């Protein structure tokens, strides 16, 4: 099983997570940021990754460091768990609908971090959660996971639905891109021979 454990401790956050790529979507997530926990729950469930996560942070300031650092740790965990990427499908795309919202995601587990972000939220908050932190999370995930990640809002009126559609779209894409392709199970999916 492709799995790993990450511990990240700074003066701002303390994070421990265990990630298994070939799971069934089991999750046990506690960051202290309720809406963010809900989104990570979607990421694990729809990505069929088993994720156990504990995070504490300087939330007396705001949620920024906690959200960003979880993205960093999760990106690092993906990189470690996937190893040399032998046999993976590598690419995936998805257009995901959630009620009024539709989000398109395309990604490449290339080892080259790049985020294209065309998602605008109609509100600055979802409950007490700052919507600008959604981009911060995906930027950190992309940077530390070596993922070329494109997210585009096709349409949507409700910030909660837009955000959830984005997390679910990324989850579905990760699920496909991380799968081992039986036609190339022992090969690196690149003409370079390395990713």
N, C-alpha and C positions, 0 to 999 in steps of 0.2 A: 504494500500500500504506500502511495506517495503521501508522506505526511511529515510534519515538522512542528517544532515548538519554538516560539520567539519570546524573549523577554526584553523589554525596552524600558529603561528607567532614566529619567532626566529630572531636573529640578522642577519641571512643569507637570510631568505625567509619570505614571507607573503602570505598565501594560504587560500582561502575560496572555499569550494566546496559543492554542493548539489547533492546527489545521490539517485535515485529511481530505485530499482532493477526490479520492474515490469513495466518497461516503454516500449517505442517503439523505442528507440535508438536516441531520441532527444538530441542534444548536443550544448553547447555554451562554447567553450574552448579557453582560452587565457593565455598562459604561457610566451609569449615572445620568445619561442623557436619554430620556425615555423615547423620544421620536427617533433618534439615531439608532437605538437598540432595535426598534421596529424595522428600520431600513436594513440593518445588518442581518436581521432575521430573514428578510426577503432574499438578501444576497446569498446566504447559506442555503436556504430552503430550495430556491429555484436554480441555484448552481449545483445542487446535490453535493455540497461540500459539508463536512462535519466541522463545526467551529465552536470552540470553547474560548471565551474571551472575558477577561477581567481588566478593567481600566479605571484608574482614579486619576483625577487631574485637578488643576487649579481652577475649578469651576466657580470659585468666588470672584474670579476675574470675568470669565465667560467660558463658553464651550469650545472655543477655537482650538486650543492646544490639544484637548482630548480628541476631538474629531480628526484633526490633521495627523496626530501621532498614531491613532488607530489605523489611518490610511497608510502611513509609513510602515508600521509593523505588519499589516496584512499584505502589503506589497512585498516586503522582505520574505514573509512566509511563503507566498506563492512562488517566488524565485527559488527558494531553498527546496520546497516540496517537489517542484517540477524537474529539478536537476538539469541535465543537459538537453532536455526537451525531446528526447528520442521517441519517435512514433506519434507525437501529438498531431492533431489536425491543424493547429496553429492559428487559423483564421476563423472568424465567425461574424455573422451579422444578424440583426433582428429588428423588426418593427413591432413594438409592443403597445397594445392598447389597454388603457385602464379608464373606463368610463369616458369622460370628455377628453382625456389626454392620450396622445400618441407620441412615443419617443422612438427614434431610430438610433441604433447602436451598431458600430462596426469596430472590430478590434483585431489586432495582430500581436501575438505573443513573440515579437521579433527580438526582444532585448533592447530595442530602441524606444525610449520613453518619449511619447509625444501626445499631448492632449489637445483635441479640437473640441471646443465647448460652445455650442449654439443653443443653450437652454436659458430662457428667461422666465423668471417667476413673477406672477402678477402681484405677489405680496412679499414683504421683507421677512415675514415670520410665518411659521407653521406652528401654531401654539406659541411656545416660548423659544422655539428653535429658529436660528437665523438661516434663511435660505441661502445666503452667500457661502455658508459652510459646505454645501453640497459640492460645489466646484472644488473647494479646498480638499475635500476628501478624495475626489476622483483624481485631482492633480497629484496628490501624495501617492495614491495607489498606482497610478500610471508611472510616476517617476521611480518608485522603489520596486515595482513589479516588472519594469522594462516593457511596458505595454504601450503600443500605439493605440490610442483610444479616441474614437470619434462619437460624440453624442449630439444629436440634433432634435430639438423639439419640433414636431410636425404641427401640432396644435394642442391647445389645452387651456382651460380656464381656472382650474382649481390647483393651487400650489401643492397640496398633499398628493393629489393624483399624479401630477407631473413628476414630482420627486420619486414617488413609488414606482412609476413606470420606468424611470431612468435606472433605478436600482435593479428592478426585475429584468430589464433589457440587458444590462451588463451581466447579471447572473446567468441568463440564458446563453449569452455569448461565451462566457467563461466555461460553462458546462460543455459546450460543443468544442471550443478551441482546445480545451485540456484533455478531451477524450483521445484515447489511443486509436489510431486508424489501423485496422487489421491488415490493410494492404501495404503499410509501411511501418509496421510495429517496431522494427529495429533500426530505423533510419532517422536521421535528422532532417526535418522538413525544410531544407534549404539547399540551393545549388552550391552554396559556400561550404557545406559540410559542418557548419557550426552556427549556433544562434546565441 
